[in-house]
Amino acid sequence: METVYFLTQHDKAAIVAPVLASLGYEIKETRFLDTDRLGTFTGDVKRFDTQVNTAIEKARLAAQHHGARFGLGSEGSFGPDPYMGVSAWNTEVLAIWDAEKHYAVHAAAQGPLTNYAQLEADTGEQAWQFVQRAGFPEHGIIVGRAEEPWFDKEIRDPAILKATIEAIIAETGAVWLETDMRAHRNPSRHAMIRQAAEALAQRLAAVCPACQAAGFGAIALVPGALCEECGAATQAARARRMACPLCGHSEEQSIRSHVPASQCEDCNP
């Protein structure tokens, strides 16, 4: 088994380890660094880089700290769905760093399986309805904004949470509440993290035909599928662009040659 050091302080190793074990990786959780220094969901620490680069940096730091070949990092993000912008959306990225070959392989999973939400409540009843919808106490609740003196991520007792909410409303007229999206306080995240681990396992199992490095996979869709009716090239994908994250070798993998006229910009403008 190859040892992989997973830099996380939110108990993600237990989710990922069974998936990557099938490839011969033994995941060991490491907490030598407070990963909140690289960004928090509540914005009290701004993330200074992209989601993918932050996951890779965590993986690189883990390998470097332990003097190991492999490190693992993860990064989650939450926001509106990319289609209509009205539903909550979770994107999870996992990245493994190979210190011997000096390159990273990453994969992602995304979807609406999340309780991500915020509310500014001006009554105790309104606030408590939000708390119950969020699934507290199994799912954490954050009270206040980062700049407010009563900002608290760690309340776990329902009586204490209720009293805190009522005291803030009595003092200021309203209270800001949000779901705690840290993995150890948000079981709803676990399924998406597991899906990201499965995607990473699939990527690691695919080797580059040129250099034999792990991680050969799709990086983009190639448009140009032909219309079945008029034969014109459309914006619909005709192939996937496959590439190696180490040597850069790339090739196309065909998806389809033709699409219905309903997907043609000329026949169905």
Contacts in CASP RR format, 6 or more apart in sequence:
PFRMAT RR
TARGET T0000
AUTHOR 0000-0000-0000
METHOD contacts of the structure
MODEL  1
METVYFLTQHDKAAIVAPVLASLGYEIKETRFLDTDRLGTFTGDVKRFDT
QVNTAIEKARLAAQHHGARFGLGSEGSFGPDPYMGVSAWNTEVLAIWDAE
KHYAVHAAAQGPLTNYAQLEADTGEQAWQFVQRAGFPEHGIIVGRAEEPW
FDKEIRDPAILKATIEAIIAETGAVWLETDMRAHRNPSRHAMIRQAAEAL
AQRLAAVCPACQAAGFGAIALVPGALCEECGAATQAARARRMACPLCGHS
EEQSIRSHVPASQCEDCNP
1 21 0 8 1.000
1 24 0 8 1.000
1 25 0 8 1.000
1 26 0 8 1.000
2 24 0 8 1.000
2 25 0 8 1.000
2 26 0 8 1.000
2 69 0 8 1.000
2 70 0 8 1.000
3 25 0 8 1.000
3 26 0 8 1.000
3 28 0 8 1.000
3 68 0 8 1.000
3 70 0 8 1.000
4 20 0 8 1.000
4 25 0 8 1.000
4 26 0 8 1.000
4 27 0 8 1.000
4 28 0 8 1.000
4 68 0 8 1.000
4 70 0 8 1.000
4 71 0 8 1.000
4 72 0 8 1.000
4 96 0 8 1.000
5 28 0 8 1.000
5 30 0 8 1.000
5 62 0 8 1.000
5 63 0 8 1.000
5 65 0 8 1.000
5 66 0 8 1.000
5 68 0 8 1.000
5 70 0 8 1.000
5 71 0 8 1.000
5 72 0 8 1.000
6 12 0 8 1.000
6 13 0 8 1.000
6 16 0 8 1.000
6 27 0 8 1.000
6 28 0 8 1.000
6 29 0 8 1.000
6 30 0 8 1.000
6 62 0 8 1.000
6 71 0 8 1.000
6 72 0 8 1.000
6 73 0 8 1.000
6 74 0 8 1.000
7 30 0 8 1.000
7 31 0 8 1.000
7 32 0 8 1.000
7 33 0 8 1.000
7 35 0 8 1.000
7 58 0 8 1.000
7 59 0 8 1.000
7 61 0 8 1.000
7 62 0 8 1.000
7 65 0 8 1.000
7 71 0 8 1.000
7 72 0 8 1.000
7 73 0 8 1.000
8 29 0 8 1.000
8 30 0 8 1.000
8 31 0 8 1.000
8 35 0 8 1.000
8 58 0 8 1.000
8 73 0 8 1.000
8 74 0 8 1.000
8 183 0 8 1.000
9 31 0 8 1.000
9 34 0 8 1.000
9 35 0 8 1.000
9 36 0 8 1.000
10 35 0 8 1.000
10 182 0 8 1.000
10 183 0 8 1.000
10 184 0 8 1.000
10 185 0 8 1.000
11 29 0 8 1.000
11 183 0 8 1.000
11 184 0 8 1.000
12 29 0 8 1.000
12 74 0 8 1.000
12 183 0 8 1.000
12 193 0 8 1.000
13 27 0 8 1.000
13 28 0 8 1.000
13 29 0 8 1.000
15 183 0 8 1.000
15 190 0 8 1.000
15 193 0 8 1.000
15 194 0 8 1.000
15 197 0 8 1.000
16 27 0 8 1.000
16 72 0 8 1.000
16 74 0 8 1.000
16 94 0 8 1.000
16 193 0 8 1.000
16 194 0 8 1.000
16 197 0 8 1.000
17 26 0 8 1.000
17 27 0 8 1.000
19 194 0 8 1.000
19 197 0 8 1.000
19 198 0 8 1.000
19 200 0 8 1.000
19 201 0 8 1.000
20 27 0 8 1.000
20 197 0 8 1.000
20 200 0 8 1.000
20 201 0 8 1.000
20 204 0 8 1.000
21 27 0 8 1.000
22 201 0 8 1.000
23 201 0 8 1.000
23 204 0 8 1.000
23 205 0 8 1.000
25 70 0 8 1.000
27 72 0 8 1.000
30 62 0 8 1.000
30 65 0 8 1.000
30 66 0 8 1.000
32 65 0 8 1.000
33 61 0 8 1.000
33 65 0 8 1.000
35 58 0 8 1.000
36 45 0 8 1.000
37 45 0 8 1.000
38 45 0 8 1.000
38 47 0 8 1.000
38 48 0 8 1.000
38 49 0 8 1.000
38 54 0 8 1.000
38 57 0 8 1.000
38 58 0 8 1.000
39 45 0 8 1.000
39 46 0 8 1.000
39 47 0 8 1.000
39 48 0 8 1.000
39 54 0 8 1.000
40 47 0 8 1.000
41 78 0 8 1.000
41 180 0 8 1.000
41 181 0 8 1.000
41 182 0 8 1.000
42 142 0 8 1.000
42 145 0 8 1.000
42 146 0 8 1.000
42 151 0 8 1.000
42 153 0 8 1.000
42 178 0 8 1.000
43 146 0 8 1.000
44 146 0 8 1.000
44 151 0 8 1.000
47 54 0 8 1.000
49 57 0 8 1.000
51 75 0 8 1.000
51 76 0 8 1.000
51 77 0 8 1.000
51 91 0 8 1.000
51 93 0 8 1.000
52 75 0 8 1.000
52 93 0 8 1.000
52 95 0 8 1.000
52 106 0 8 1.000
52 108 0 8 1.000
54 75 0 8 1.000
55 73 0 8 1.000
55 74 0 8 1.000
55 75 0 8 1.000
55 93 0 8 1.000
55 94 0 8 1.000
55 95 0 8 1.000
55 106 0 8 1.000
56 73 0 8 1.000
56 95 0 8 1.000
56 97 0 8 1.000
56 104 0 8 1.000
56 106 0 8 1.000
58 72 0 8 1.000
58 73 0 8 1.000
58 74 0 8 1.000
58 75 0 8 1.000
58 95 0 8 1.000
59 71 0 8 1.000
59 72 0 8 1.000
59 73 0 8 1.000
59 95 0 8 1.000
59 96 0 8 1.000
59 97 0 8 1.000
59 104 0 8 1.000
60 71 0 8 1.000
60 97 0 8 1.000
60 99 0 8 1.000
60 104 0 8 1.000
62 68 0 8 1.000
62 71 0 8 1.000
62 72 0 8 1.000
62 73 0 8 1.000
62 97 0 8 1.000
63 69 0 8 1.000
63 70 0 8 1.000
63 71 0 8 1.000
63 97 0 8 1.000
63 99 0 8 1.000
64 99 0 8 1.000
67 99 0 8 1.000
68 99 0 8 1.000
69 98 0 8 1.000
69 99 0 8 1.000
69 100 0 8 1.000
70 96 0 8 1.000
70 97 0 8 1.000
70 98 0 8 1.000
70 99 0 8 1.000
71 96 0 8 1.000
71 97 0 8 1.000
71 99 0 8 1.000
72 94 0 8 1.000
72 95 0 8 1.000
72 96 0 8 1.000
72 97 0 8 1.000
73 94 0 8 1.000
73 95 0 8 1.000
73 96 0 8 1.000
73 97 0 8 1.000
74 92 0 8 1.000
74 93 0 8 1.000
74 94 0 8 1.000
74 95 0 8 1.000
74 193 0 8 1.000
74 196 0 8 1.000
75 92 0 8 1.000
75 93 0 8 1.000
76 90 0 8 1.000
76 91 0 8 1.000
76 92 0 8 1.000
76 93 0 8 1.000
76 181 0 8 1.000
76 189 0 8 1.000
77 90 0 8 1.000
77 91 0 8 1.000
78 88 0 8 1.000
78 89 0 8 1.000
78 90 0 8 1.000
78 91 0 8 1.000
78 114 0 8 1.000
78 116 0 8 1.000
78 181 0 8 1.000
79 88 0 8 1.000
79 89 0 8 1.000
79 116 0 8 1.000
80 86 0 8 1.000
80 87 0 8 1.000
80 88 0 8 1.000
80 89 0 8 1.000
81 87 0 8 1.000
81 88 0 8 1.000
81 89 0 8 1.000
81 111 0 8 1.000
81 112 0 8 1.000
82 89 0 8 1.000
87 112 0 8 1.000
88 112 0 8 1.000
88 114 0 8 1.000
88 115 0 8 1.000
88 116 0 8 1.000
88 117 0 8 1.000
89 110 0 8 1.000
89 111 0 8 1.000
89 112 0 8 1.000
89 114 0 8 1.000
89 116 0 8 1.000
90 110 0 8 1.000
90 111 0 8 1.000
90 112 0 8 1.000
90 113 0 8 1.000
90 114 0 8 1.000
90 116 0 8 1.000
90 189 0 8 1.000
90 192 0 8 1.000
91 108 0 8 1.000
91 109 0 8 1.000
91 110 0 8 1.000
91 111 0 8 1.000
91 192 0 8 1.000
92 108 0 8 1.000
92 109 0 8 1.000
92 110 0 8 1.000
92 189 0 8 1.000
92 192 0 8 1.000
92 193 0 8 1.000
92 195 0 8 1.000
92 196 0 8 1.000
93 106 0 8 1.000
93 107 0 8 1.000
93 108 0 8 1.000
93 196 0 8 1.000
94 106 0 8 1.000
94 107 0 8 1.000
94 108 0 8 1.000
94 193 0 8 1.000
94 196 0 8 1.000
94 197 0 8 1.000
94 199 0 8 1.000
94 200 0 8 1.000
95 104 0 8 1.000
95 105 0 8 1.000
95 106 0 8 1.000
95 107 0 8 1.000
95 200 0 8 1.000
96 104 0 8 1.000
96 105 0 8 1.000
96 106 0 8 1.000
96 200 0 8 1.000
96 204 0 8 1.000
97 103 0 8 1.000
97 104 0 8 1.000
98 104 0 8 1.000
98 105 0 8 1.000
98 214 0 8 1.000
101 213 0 8 1.000
101 246 0 8 1.000
103 213 0 8 1.000
103 245 0 8 1.000
103 246 0 8 1.000
104 245 0 8 1.000
105 200 0 8 1.000
105 203 0 8 1.000
105 204 0 8 1.000
105 214 0 8 1.000
105 215 0 8 1.000
105 245 0 8 1.000
106 200 0 8 1.000
106 203 0 8 1.000
107 196 0 8 1.000
107 199 0 8 1.000
107 200 0 8 1.000
107 202 0 8 1.000
107 203 0 8 1.000
108 196 0 8 1.000
108 199 0 8 1.000
109 192 0 8 1.000
109 193 0 8 1.000
109 195 0 8 1.000
109 196 0 8 1.000
109 198 0 8 1.000
109 199 0 8 1.000
110 192 0 8 1.000
111 192 0 8 1.000
113 188 0 8 1.000
113 191 0 8 1.000
113 192 0 8 1.000
114 181 0 8 1.000
114 188 0 8 1.000
114 189 0 8 1.000
114 192 0 8 1.000
115 133 0 8 1.000
115 134 0 8 1.000
115 135 0 8 1.000
115 139 0 8 1.000
115 179 0 8 1.000
115 186 0 8 1.000
115 188 0 8 1.000
116 179 0 8 1.000
116 181 0 8 1.000
117 130 0 8 1.000
117 133 0 8 1.000
117 134 0 8 1.000
117 178 0 8 1.000
117 179 0 8 1.000
118 176 0 8 1.000
118 177 0 8 1.000
118 178 0 8 1.000
118 179 0 8 1.000
119 126 0 8 1.000
119 127 0 8 1.000
119 130 0 8 1.000
119 176 0 8 1.000
119 177 0 8 1.000
119 178 0 8 1.000
120 174 0 8 1.000
120 175 0 8 1.000
120 176 0 8 1.000
120 177 0 8 1.000
121 127 0 8 1.000
121 130 0 8 1.000
121 165 0 8 1.000
121 169 0 8 1.000
121 174 0 8 1.000
121 175 0 8 1.000
121 177 0 8 1.000
122 169 0 8 1.000
122 173 0 8 1.000
122 174 0 8 1.000
123 169 0 8 1.000
124 165 0 8 1.000
124 166 0 8 1.000
124 169 0 8 1.000
127 165 0 8 1.000
127 169 0 8 1.000
127 175 0 8 1.000
127 177 0 8 1.000
128 162 0 8 1.000
128 165 0 8 1.000
130 177 0 8 1.000
131 141 0 8 1.000
131 161 0 8 1.000
131 165 0 8 1.000
131 177 0 8 1.000
134 140 0 8 1.000
134 141 0 8 1.000
134 179 0 8 1.000
136 158 0 8 1.000
136 161 0 8 1.000
137 156 0 8 1.000
137 157 0 8 1.000
137 158 0 8 1.000
138 187 0 8 1.000
139 179 0 8 1.000
139 180 0 8 1.000
139 185 0 8 1.000
139 186 0 8 1.000
139 187 0 8 1.000
139 188 0 8 1.000
140 156 0 8 1.000
140 179 0 8 1.000
140 180 0 8 1.000
140 185 0 8 1.000
140 186 0 8 1.000
141 155 0 8 1.000
141 161 0 8 1.000
141 177 0 8 1.000
141 178 0 8 1.000
141 179 0 8 1.000
141 180 0 8 1.000
142 151 0 8 1.000
142 152 0 8 1.000
142 153 0 8 1.000
142 177 0 8 1.000
142 178 0 8 1.000
142 179 0 8 1.000
142 180 0 8 1.000
143 150 0 8 1.000
143 151 0 8 1.000
143 152 0 8 1.000
143 155 0 8 1.000
143 161 0 8 1.000
143 164 0 8 1.000
143 165 0 8 1.000
143 168 0 8 1.000
143 175 0 8 1.000
143 176 0 8 1.000
143 177 0 8 1.000
144 150 0 8 1.000
144 151 0 8 1.000
144 152 0 8 1.000
144 168 0 8 1.000
144 175 0 8 1.000
144 176 0 8 1.000
144 177 0 8 1.000
144 178 0 8 1.000
145 151 0 8 1.000
145 176 0 8 1.000
148 176 0 8 1.000
150 164 0 8 1.000
150 168 0 8 1.000
152 164 0 8 1.000
153 180 0 8 1.000
153 182 0 8 1.000
153 185 0 8 1.000
155 161 0 8 1.000
155 164 0 8 1.000
165 175 0 8 1.000
165 177 0 8 1.000
168 174 0 8 1.000
168 175 0 8 1.000
169 175 0 8 1.000
179 186 0 8 1.000
180 186 0 8 1.000
181 189 0 8 1.000
183 189 0 8 1.000
183 190 0 8 1.000
183 193 0 8 1.000
203 214 0 8 1.000
203 215 0 8 1.000
203 216 0 8 1.000
203 217 0 8 1.000
204 214 0 8 1.000
204 215 0 8 1.000
205 214 0 8 1.000
206 214 0 8 1.000
206 215 0 8 1.000
206 216 0 8 1.000
206 217 0 8 1.000
207 213 0 8 1.000
207 214 0 8 1.000
207 215 0 8 1.000
207 216 0 8 1.000
208 214 0 8 1.000
208 215 0 8 1.000
208 216 0 8 1.000
208 244 0 8 1.000
208 246 0 8 1.000
208 247 0 8 1.000
208 248 0 8 1.000
208 249 0 8 1.000
209 216 0 8 1.000
209 249 0 8 1.000
209 251 0 8 1.000
210 244 0 8 1.000
210 247 0 8 1.000
210 248 0 8 1.000
210 249 0 8 1.000
211 244 0 8 1.000
211 246 0 8 1.000
211 247 0 8 1.000
211 249 0 8 1.000
213 244 0 8 1.000
213 245 0 8 1.000
213 246 0 8 1.000
213 247 0 8 1.000
215 244 0 8 1.000
215 245 0 8 1.000
215 246 0 8 1.000
216 242 0 8 1.000
216 243 0 8 1.000
216 244 0 8 1.000
216 249 0 8 1.000
217 242 0 8 1.000
217 243 0 8 1.000
217 244 0 8 1.000
218 240 0 8 1.000
218 241 0 8 1.000
218 242 0 8 1.000
218 253 0 8 1.000
219 241 0 8 1.000
219 242 0 8 1.000
219 243 0 8 1.000
219 250 0 8 1.000
220 240 0 8 1.000
220 241 0 8 1.000
221 237 0 8 1.000
221 239 0 8 1.000
221 240 0 8 1.000
221 241 0 8 1.000
221 255 0 8 1.000
222 237 0 8 1.000
222 238 0 8 1.000
222 239 0 8 1.000
222 240 0 8 1.000
222 241 0 8 1.000
222 252 0 8 1.000
223 233 0 8 1.000
223 234 0 8 1.000
223 235 0 8 1.000
223 236 0 8 1.000
223 237 0 8 1.000
223 238 0 8 1.000
224 233 0 8 1.000
224 234 0 8 1.000
224 235 0 8 1.000
224 236 0 8 1.000
224 237 0 8 1.000
224 238 0 8 1.000
225 233 0 8 1.000
225 234 0 8 1.000
225 236 0 8 1.000
225 237 0 8 1.000
225 238 0 8 1.000
225 255 0 8 1.000
225 256 0 8 1.000
225 257 0 8 1.000
225 258 0 8 1.000
225 259 0 8 1.000
225 263 0 8 1.000
226 232 0 8 1.000
226 233 0 8 1.000
226 234 0 8 1.000
226 238 0 8 1.000
226 257 0 8 1.000
226 258 0 8 1.000
226 259 0 8 1.000
227 233 0 8 1.000
227 234 0 8 1.000
227 258 0 8 1.000
227 259 0 8 1.000
227 260 0 8 1.000
227 261 0 8 1.000
227 263 0 8 1.000
227 264 0 8 1.000
227 266 0 8 1.000
227 267 0 8 1.000
228 258 0 8 1.000
228 259 0 8 1.000
228 260 0 8 1.000
228 261 0 8 1.000
229 260 0 8 1.000
229 261 0 8 1.000
229 264 0 8 1.000
229 267 0 8 1.000
230 261 0 8 1.000
230 264 0 8 1.000
230 266 0 8 1.000
230 267 0 8 1.000
231 258 0 8 1.000
232 264 0 8 1.000
232 265 0 8 1.000
232 266 0 8 1.000
232 267 0 8 1.000
234 259 0 8 1.000
234 263 0 8 1.000
234 264 0 8 1.000
234 265 0 8 1.000
235 265 0 8 1.000
236 256 0 8 1.000
236 259 0 8 1.000
236 263 0 8 1.000
237 255 0 8 1.000
237 256 0 8 1.000
238 254 0 8 1.000
238 255 0 8 1.000
238 256 0 8 1.000
238 257 0 8 1.000
239 252 0 8 1.000
239 253 0 8 1.000
239 254 0 8 1.000
239 255 0 8 1.000
240 252 0 8 1.000
240 253 0 8 1.000
240 255 0 8 1.000
241 250 0 8 1.000
241 252 0 8 1.000
242 250 0 8 1.000
242 251 0 8 1.000
242 252 0 8 1.000
242 253 0 8 1.000
243 249 0 8 1.000
243 250 0 8 1.000
244 250 0 8 1.000
261 267 0 8 1.000
261 268 0 8 1.000
262 268 0 8 1.000
END
